[in-house]
Amino acid sequence: MKYPLAIALVFLGIVSSSLAQRARSPWADSVVRLDINRHQYNFFQPWARRVSASQKFGVVVGKREIVTTANLLFNHTLLRLQKGGRGQWYTGRITWIDYHANLALLTVDDAEFWEGLKPAKLASQVPDSGTVELVRWSSGRFEVRNLNLNRLQVRKGQLTFVDMLHLQLDSEINGVGWSEALTKGDEVIGLTISQSRNKCLAIPSSFIRSVLQAQSEGTYRGMGFFNFYWQQSENPTTLDFLDLTGPRRGVIVTEIPALPGDENTLKRNDILLSIDGFGIDTVGDYDDPQYGAMMLENLATRNHWAGDKIPMTIWREGAELELLYTLPKADFDMELIPTARYDVPPEYVMAGGLIFQPLTVPYLKSWGSDWQRRAPVRLIHYKGQPPTEERPRLVVLSTVLPDAYNIGYQSYRFVVVDKINGQRISEINQIQAALEQSSDGYHLIEFEQGEPVERIVLDAKRLGAATQRIMLRYGLAEAAVVND
């Protein structure tokens, strides 16, 4: 009696194994795990850093080519990839990355890694509703979960100030937003980027596909954007005031921030009637042939890149005009308060215990996830202001390391610097040169109007010795880190 039972158990094991193999998702051969070690900096102590580890996912899209989101790849020290959800890790490297597009291409030089992996197909058009599948490796098992796609929307990218198309999904799954692939049928329709409560955001495959195609053809010049602000024109009186004839349509240009080398000819109070051949309605939408009503900012990233000339029809001073708008290239350095500085350590200058740093969004994020409410109001005030030729960026006195040299000033912090020794300061690399120009044996540091402190006066002769003493006391290896 024991032998038939043993045979039955073996038979059941064979059947179970066969069913498991047949039930295995085809996406398991296209989705890989990433393990990333990177430097994480403390902007309140910019000389300090630690190594953090993160995991996310990537999708095989070509011969020895994997696409993933750019998030968490900045400042990385080690990148490893794993296939099959378990087993050996392989050293990987980045072959291309663009933080504004939030996309990166990776590869692994070890040929063994690619055995059994299959490229996935990126959908050229994504659905705007219905059920899609999220696929990923979880604890060595391949997981397939359903999500509901509720809409496409144009909003700022995760790592940039550029507006672009996103998928929004309803999700009850925990821990989503790490570049998991979203699939529909036999195509990838997006990569997740974030989750807030039961809402998940993703980059649509139509955008990913267009960027990767342009990059492979050598025509990708970076992300472009519309460098102007506009307002809706739903109130007909506004359009009457600007002498628009015919149907109510278009939006009104309200501001054009100055950019170096920008030769675009839009003017304040121009009415935007059409962009790239698409009519603009009074709320700022156009009728997209794939996705219906979309906000006009999407036209800057809809198969267009920096430097492209986009035709526009405008209404100006009672007449309809045609012009070509050249898309400026997205660059964090064109902001008064840069959104990000990737792949470089925090910049700072320590002089006599005074710590100077550039005012950036990463610095402001030191106040936590709710930084827009918790950071000093004086600093947040500058976030929405455009740069000027005189003041392209800002530098703050972030803190003072107490010492007999700076006695009386140790409570000053988070104040914007105006001038040092009469020289206007807008870049961190200007500080050291300014400190070489002392007047009458003193350094005069002046702050922006409205700051709680007007000026600081330091003994120029004792500055060098004080700086060296403070470095030794506080364990600073360098008195300054200024990136080229």
C-alpha positions as CSV (number, residue, x, y, z in Angstrom):
1,M,0.0,0.0,0.0
2,K,2.9,2.4,0.6
3,Y,4.1,2.2,-3.0
4,P,0.9,3.4,-4.7
5,L,0.8,6.3,-2.2
6,A,4.4,7.3,-2.9
7,I,3.7,7.1,-6.7
8,A,0.7,9.3,-6.2
9,L,2.7,11.9,-4.3
10,V,5.4,11.9,-7.0
11,F,2.7,12.3,-9.7
12,L,1.0,15.2,-7.8
13,G,4.4,16.8,-7.4
14,I,5.1,16.6,-11.1
15,V,1.6,18.0,-11.9
16,S,2.0,20.9,-9.4
17,S,5.5,21.7,-10.8
18,S,4.1,21.7,-14.3
19,L,1.1,23.9,-13.4
20,A,3.5,26.3,-11.6
21,Q,5.6,26.6,-14.7
22,R,2.6,27.1,-16.9
23,A,1.2,29.7,-14.5
24,R,4.4,31.7,-14.4
25,S,3.9,35.2,-15.7
26,P,5.7,36.0,-19.0
27,W,6.7,39.4,-17.4
28,A,9.0,37.5,-15.0
29,D,11.6,37.3,-17.8
30,S,11.4,41.1,-18.4
31,V,11.4,42.6,-14.9
32,V,14.5,42.8,-12.8
33,R,15.4,44.1,-9.3
34,L,17.8,46.9,-8.6
35,D,19.9,47.4,-5.5
36,I,21.3,50.9,-5.1
37,N,23.9,52.2,-2.6
38,R,24.3,56.0,-2.6
39,H,25.5,58.9,-0.6
40,Q,22.9,60.7,1.4
41,Y,23.8,64.2,2.6
42,N,22.8,66.2,5.6
43,F,22.3,69.8,4.4
44,F,22.4,71.2,7.9
45,Q,25.9,69.7,8.2
46,P,27.0,69.6,4.5
47,W,30.3,68.0,5.3
48,A,28.6,64.9,6.8
49,R,27.3,62.1,4.7
50,R,26.1,58.5,5.1
51,V,25.4,55.6,2.7
52,S,21.8,54.5,2.2
53,A,20.5,51.5,0.4
54,S,17.4,51.3,-1.8
55,Q,15.7,48.8,-4.1
56,K,13.5,49.4,-7.1
57,F,12.8,47.7,-10.5
58,G,13.7,47.9,-14.1
59,V,12.3,46.5,-17.4
60,V,14.3,45.0,-20.2
61,V,13.6,46.9,-23.3
62,G,16.4,46.0,-25.7
63,K,19.6,44.2,-26.3
64,R,21.4,44.5,-23.0
65,E,19.3,47.5,-22.1
66,I,17.1,48.1,-19.1
67,V,14.9,51.2,-18.5
68,T,14.0,52.5,-15.1
69,T,13.2,55.8,-13.4
70,A,16.1,58.1,-12.6
71,N,14.9,58.6,-9.0
72,L,17.4,57.2,-6.4
73,L,20.1,56.8,-8.9
74,F,21.8,60.1,-8.1
75,N,24.9,60.1,-6.0
76,H,25.0,56.3,-6.3
77,T,28.2,54.4,-5.3
78,L,27.1,50.9,-6.3
79,L,24.4,49.6,-8.6
80,R,23.5,45.9,-8.7
81,L,20.8,44.0,-10.6
82,Q,19.1,40.7,-10.0
83,K,16.9,38.5,-12.3
84,G,14.4,35.9,-11.2
85,G,13.7,37.5,-7.9
86,R,16.5,35.7,-6.0
87,G,20.0,34.5,-6.4
88,Q,23.1,36.2,-7.7
89,W,23.5,40.0,-7.9
90,Y,25.3,41.5,-11.0
91,T,27.1,44.8,-11.1
92,G,25.3,47.3,-13.3
93,R,26.1,50.7,-14.7
94,I,24.2,53.6,-16.1
95,T,24.5,54.2,-19.8
96,W,22.2,57.2,-20.0
97,I,20.2,59.3,-17.5
98,D,18.0,62.4,-17.7
99,Y,16.7,63.7,-14.4
100,H,14.2,66.0,-16.0
101,A,12.6,63.1,-17.9
102,N,13.1,60.9,-14.9
103,L,14.4,58.1,-17.0
104,A,17.6,56.1,-17.1
105,L,19.0,53.2,-19.2
106,L,21.1,50.6,-17.5
107,T,23.2,47.6,-18.6
108,V,25.2,44.7,-17.1
109,D,28.5,43.8,-18.7
110,D,28.3,40.1,-17.5
111,A,26.8,38.1,-20.4
112,E,25.4,35.5,-18.0
113,F,23.0,38.0,-16.6
114,W,21.1,38.3,-19.9
115,E,20.5,34.6,-20.4
116,G,16.7,34.0,-20.4
117,L,15.7,37.7,-20.2
118,K,13.3,39.0,-22.9
119,P,12.7,42.6,-23.9
120,A,9.3,44.0,-23.2
121,K,7.2,46.0,-25.6
122,L,6.4,49.6,-24.7
123,A,2.8,50.7,-25.7
124,S,2.7,53.6,-28.1
125,Q,-0.7,54.7,-26.6
126,V,-1.9,54.1,-23.1
127,P,-5.6,53.6,-22.0
128,D,-7.2,56.4,-20.0
129,S,-9.4,54.1,-17.9
130,G,-9.9,50.5,-16.9
131,T,-7.9,47.8,-15.0
132,V,-4.1,47.4,-15.5
133,E,-1.7,45.0,-13.9
134,L,1.3,46.0,-11.7
135,V,4.1,43.4,-11.9
136,R,7.1,43.1,-9.6
137,W,9.3,40.7,-7.6
138,S,8.4,40.4,-4.0
139,S,10.3,38.2,-1.5
140,G,11.5,35.9,-4.3
141,R,8.0,35.5,-5.9
142,F,6.6,37.3,-8.9
143,E,3.6,39.4,-7.9
144,V,0.8,40.5,-10.3
145,R,-1.7,42.9,-8.8
146,N,-4.6,44.8,-10.4
147,L,-4.9,48.6,-10.3
148,N,-7.6,50.9,-11.6
149,L,-6.5,53.6,-14.1
150,N,-8.6,56.7,-13.5
151,R,-7.1,59.4,-15.6
152,L,-4.1,61.0,-17.4
153,Q,-3.0,64.4,-16.1
154,V,-0.3,67.0,-16.8
155,R,1.7,67.9,-13.7
156,K,5.2,68.7,-12.6
157,G,7.6,65.8,-12.9
158,Q,8.9,64.0,-9.8
159,L,12.5,65.4,-10.2
160,T,12.0,68.5,-12.2
161,F,10.0,71.7,-12.7
162,V,8.9,70.7,-16.1
163,D,5.2,69.8,-16.6
164,M,4.6,66.4,-18.3
165,L,2.0,63.7,-18.8
166,H,1.3,61.3,-15.9
167,L,-1.0,58.3,-15.3
168,Q,-3.0,58.4,-12.1
169,L,-4.2,55.1,-10.7
170,D,-6.2,53.9,-7.7
171,S,-4.1,51.4,-5.6
172,E,-4.7,49.6,-2.4
173,I,-1.3,48.0,-2.6
174,N,1.4,49.1,-0.1
175,G,4.8,50.2,-1.1
176,V,4.2,51.2,-4.7
177,G,6.2,53.8,-6.6
178,W,9.6,52.1,-7.2
179,S,9.5,51.9,-11.0
180,E,7.2,48.9,-11.0
181,A,6.0,48.1,-14.5
182,L,2.3,48.6,-15.3
183,T,1.1,46.3,-18.0
184,K,-2.0,45.8,-20.2
185,G,-2.2,42.7,-22.4
186,D,1.3,42.1,-23.8
187,E,2.5,45.7,-23.4
188,V,4.1,47.9,-20.7
189,I,2.0,51.1,-20.4
190,G,4.0,52.8,-17.7
191,L,6.5,52.9,-14.8
192,T,5.3,53.9,-11.3
193,I,7.0,56.9,-9.6
194,S,5.1,57.5,-6.3
195,Q,2.2,56.6,-4.1
196,S,0.2,58.8,-1.7
197,R,-2.4,56.9,0.3
198,N,-4.5,55.1,-2.3
199,K,-3.3,57.1,-5.3
200,C,-0.4,56.1,-7.5
201,L,1.4,58.1,-10.2
202,A,3.3,56.7,-13.2
203,I,5.2,57.8,-16.3
204,P,3.2,56.7,-19.4
205,S,4.9,54.4,-21.9
206,S,4.0,56.8,-24.8
207,F,6.4,59.4,-23.2
208,I,9.0,56.8,-22.3
209,R,9.0,55.3,-25.8
210,S,9.4,58.7,-27.5
211,V,12.3,59.7,-25.3
212,L,14.1,56.4,-25.7
213,Q,13.6,56.5,-29.5
214,A,15.0,60.0,-29.8
215,Q,17.9,59.1,-27.5
216,S,18.8,56.1,-29.6
217,E,18.6,58.2,-32.8
218,G,20.7,60.9,-31.4
219,T,18.0,63.5,-31.7
220,Y,17.2,63.9,-28.0
221,R,18.4,67.3,-26.8
222,G,16.9,67.3,-23.3
223,M,13.5,68.3,-22.1
224,G,12.0,71.6,-23.3
225,F,9.3,73.7,-21.6
226,F,7.2,76.8,-22.1
227,N,8.9,79.6,-20.3
228,F,5.8,81.7,-19.7
229,Y,2.9,82.0,-17.3
230,W,-0.7,82.3,-18.4
231,Q,-4.2,82.7,-17.1
232,Q,-7.5,81.4,-18.1
233,S,-9.8,83.7,-20.1
234,E,-13.2,82.3,-19.1
235,N,-14.4,85.9,-18.3
236,P,-15.5,87.3,-21.7
237,T,-14.7,90.9,-20.5
238,T,-11.0,90.1,-20.4
239,L,-11.0,89.0,-24.1
240,D,-13.1,92.1,-25.0
241,F,-10.5,94.3,-23.3
242,L,-7.8,92.7,-25.5
243,D,-10.0,93.2,-28.7
244,L,-10.3,89.6,-29.5
245,T,-12.8,89.0,-32.4
246,G,-14.6,85.8,-33.2
247,P,-15.3,82.8,-30.9
248,R,-14.1,82.9,-27.3
249,R,-10.8,81.0,-27.2
250,G,-7.3,81.1,-26.0
251,V,-5.4,82.0,-22.7
252,I,-3.6,85.2,-21.8
253,V,0.2,85.4,-21.3
254,T,0.8,87.1,-18.0
255,E,4.6,86.8,-17.4
256,I,7.7,85.8,-19.4
257,P,10.7,85.2,-17.0
258,A,14.0,86.4,-18.5
259,L,16.4,83.7,-19.6
260,P,19.9,84.2,-21.0
261,G,19.9,83.9,-24.8
262,D,16.1,83.6,-24.9
263,E,14.9,85.3,-28.2
264,N,11.3,84.2,-28.0
265,T,8.9,87.0,-29.0
266,L,5.9,86.4,-26.7
267,K,4.7,89.5,-24.9
268,R,2.6,90.1,-21.8
269,N,-1.2,90.2,-22.7
270,D,-0.7,88.1,-25.8
271,I,-3.6,85.6,-26.3
272,L,-2.4,82.1,-27.2
273,L,-4.9,80.8,-29.8
274,S,-3.1,77.7,-30.9
275,I,0.1,75.8,-30.3
276,D,1.7,73.3,-32.7
277,G,-1.6,73.3,-34.7
278,F,-3.8,72.6,-31.7
279,G,-6.4,75.1,-30.7
280,I,-6.3,76.3,-27.1
281,D,-9.6,76.9,-25.3
282,T,-10.3,79.4,-22.6
283,V,-9.2,77.1,-19.7
284,G,-5.8,76.3,-21.3
285,D,-6.7,72.9,-22.8
286,Y,-6.3,71.4,-26.2
287,D,-7.9,68.4,-27.8
288,D,-5.2,65.7,-27.9
289,P,-5.8,63.1,-30.7
290,Q,-4.9,60.2,-28.3
291,Y,-6.0,61.4,-24.9
292,G,-8.7,64.1,-25.3
293,A,-8.6,67.3,-23.3
294,M,-5.0,68.0,-22.1
295,M,-3.4,71.1,-20.5
296,L,-1.3,73.1,-23.0
297,E,2.0,72.4,-21.2
298,N,1.9,68.9,-22.5
299,L,2.6,70.2,-26.0
300,A,6.1,71.2,-24.9
301,T,6.9,67.5,-24.2
302,R,4.7,65.8,-26.8
303,N,7.4,64.5,-29.1
304,H,9.3,67.7,-28.8
305,W,12.7,68.4,-27.2
306,A,14.7,71.4,-26.3
307,G,15.6,73.6,-29.2
308,D,12.5,72.6,-31.3
309,K,10.6,75.4,-32.9
310,I,6.9,75.2,-32.2
311,P,4.4,77.2,-34.3
312,M,2.1,79.4,-32.3
313,T,-0.9,81.5,-33.3
314,I,-1.4,84.5,-31.0
315,W,-3.6,87.6,-30.8
316,R,-1.8,90.8,-30.2
317,E,-3.2,94.4,-30.3
318,G,-6.2,93.5,-32.4
319,A,-4.5,91.2,-34.9
320,E,-3.7,87.6,-35.4
321,L,0.0,86.7,-35.6
322,E,2.0,83.6,-36.4
323,L,5.4,82.9,-34.7
324,L,7.8,80.1,-33.9
325,Y,8.5,79.5,-30.3
326,T,11.9,77.9,-29.5
327,L,11.7,75.5,-26.6
328,P,14.4,76.4,-24.0
329,K,16.2,73.5,-22.4
330,A,15.2,72.6,-18.8
331,D,18.1,73.4,-16.5
332,F,18.1,73.6,-12.8
333,D,20.6,76.5,-12.8
334,M,18.0,78.7,-14.5
335,E,15.9,78.8,-11.3
336,L,16.5,81.3,-8.5
337,I,16.1,78.5,-6.0
338,P,17.2,75.3,-7.9
339,T,14.9,72.4,-7.7
340,A,17.8,70.0,-7.5
341,R,21.5,69.5,-7.8
342,Y,22.2,65.8,-8.7
343,D,25.4,63.8,-8.5
344,V,27.3,66.5,-6.6
345,P,27.9,66.9,-2.9
346,P,26.4,69.9,-1.1
347,E,28.4,73.1,-1.6
348,Y,29.5,75.2,1.4
349,V,32.1,77.6,2.6
350,M,33.1,77.8,6.3
351,A,34.9,81.0,7.3
352,G,35.5,81.8,10.9
353,G,32.7,79.4,11.9
354,L,30.1,81.0,9.5
355,I,28.6,78.3,7.2
356,F,27.5,79.7,3.8
357,Q,25.5,77.5,1.4
358,P,23.5,78.0,-1.8
359,L,19.7,78.2,-1.2
360,T,18.2,75.2,-3.0
361,V,15.2,73.1,-2.7
362,P,17.2,70.1,-1.4
363,Y,18.4,72.5,1.4
364,L,14.8,73.5,2.2
365,K,13.8,69.8,2.3
366,S,16.0,69.5,5.3
367,W,12.9,70.6,7.2
368,G,11.1,67.4,6.3
369,S,8.3,66.3,3.9
370,D,6.3,69.3,5.0
371,W,9.1,71.7,4.3
372,Q,6.9,74.2,2.5
373,R,5.3,75.0,5.8
374,R,8.0,74.2,8.3
375,A,11.0,76.0,6.6
376,P,11.6,79.7,7.5
377,V,9.0,81.8,5.7
378,R,11.7,84.2,4.6
379,L,13.4,81.5,2.6
380,I,10.2,80.0,1.2
381,H,9.3,83.5,0.0
382,Y,12.1,83.4,-2.6
383,K,10.9,80.0,-4.1
384,G,8.3,81.5,-6.4
385,Q,10.5,84.4,-7.6
386,P,12.3,84.5,-10.9
387,P,16.1,85.0,-11.2
388,T,17.4,88.3,-12.4
389,E,20.6,89.2,-14.2
390,E,21.9,90.8,-11.0
391,R,20.8,87.9,-8.8
392,P,20.6,84.6,-10.6
393,R,20.7,82.6,-7.4
394,L,20.9,83.1,-3.6
395,V,23.4,82.2,-0.8
396,V,22.4,81.9,2.8
397,L,24.3,82.0,6.1
398,S,22.9,78.7,7.3
399,T,24.5,78.5,10.7
400,V,27.4,79.6,12.9
401,L,29.7,77.2,14.7
402,P,30.3,78.9,18.0
403,D,33.8,80.1,18.8
404,A,35.4,83.1,20.5
405,Y,36.1,84.6,17.1
406,N,32.4,84.9,16.2
407,I,31.0,85.6,19.7
408,G,27.7,87.4,19.6
409,Y,26.8,86.0,16.1
410,Q,26.3,82.3,17.1
411,S,22.5,82.5,17.0
412,Y,22.4,83.9,13.4
413,R,21.2,81.4,10.8
414,F,19.0,81.0,7.7
415,V,19.6,84.5,6.4
416,V,20.2,85.5,2.8
417,V,23.5,87.1,2.1
418,D,23.5,90.3,0.0
419,K,27.2,91.5,-0.1
420,I,30.6,90.6,1.4
421,N,33.1,93.5,1.5
422,G,30.9,95.4,-1.0
423,Q,30.8,92.5,-3.5
424,R,27.3,91.2,-4.3
425,I,27.0,87.5,-3.6
426,S,24.8,85.2,-5.7
427,E,27.0,82.2,-6.1
428,I,28.9,80.2,-3.5
429,N,32.1,80.4,-5.4
430,Q,32.2,84.2,-5.0
431,I,32.6,84.1,-1.3
432,Q,36.3,83.2,-1.0
433,A,37.2,85.9,-3.6
434,A,35.2,88.5,-1.7
435,L,36.9,87.5,1.6
436,E,40.3,88.4,0.0
437,Q,39.1,92.0,-0.4
438,S,38.9,93.1,3.3
439,S,38.5,96.8,4.0
440,D,40.5,98.5,6.9
441,G,41.3,95.0,8.4
442,Y,37.6,94.0,8.7
443,H,35.2,91.8,6.8
444,L,31.8,93.3,6.3
445,I,29.0,90.8,5.6
446,E,25.7,92.4,4.7
447,F,22.3,90.6,4.4
448,E,19.2,91.1,2.3
449,Q,16.8,93.8,3.3
450,G,14.2,92.5,5.7
451,E,16.4,89.9,7.3
452,P,16.5,89.9,11.1
453,V,20.2,90.9,11.0
454,E,21.6,93.7,8.9
455,R,25.4,93.0,9.0
456,I,28.2,91.1,10.6
457,V,31.7,92.5,11.1
458,L,34.7,90.2,11.5
459,D,38.4,90.7,12.2
460,A,40.1,90.0,8.8
461,K,43.5,89.3,10.4
462,R,42.2,86.6,12.7
463,L,40.0,84.8,10.1
464,G,42.5,82.3,8.9
465,A,43.6,81.1,12.3
466,A,40.0,81.0,13.5
467,T,38.9,78.9,10.5
468,Q,41.7,76.3,11.1
469,R,40.9,76.1,14.8
470,I,37.2,75.6,14.2
471,M,37.9,72.9,11.5
472,L,40.0,71.0,14.1
473,R,37.4,71.4,16.9
474,Y,34.4,70.3,14.8
475,G,36.2,67.6,12.7
476,L,35.9,69.3,9.3
477,A,38.2,67.8,6.7
478,E,37.7,70.8,4.4
479,A,36.7,74.4,5.0
480,A,35.0,74.6,1.6
481,V,33.4,72.4,-1.0
482,V,32.6,74.3,-4.2
483,N,31.7,72.4,-7.3
484,D,32.9,73.5,-10.7
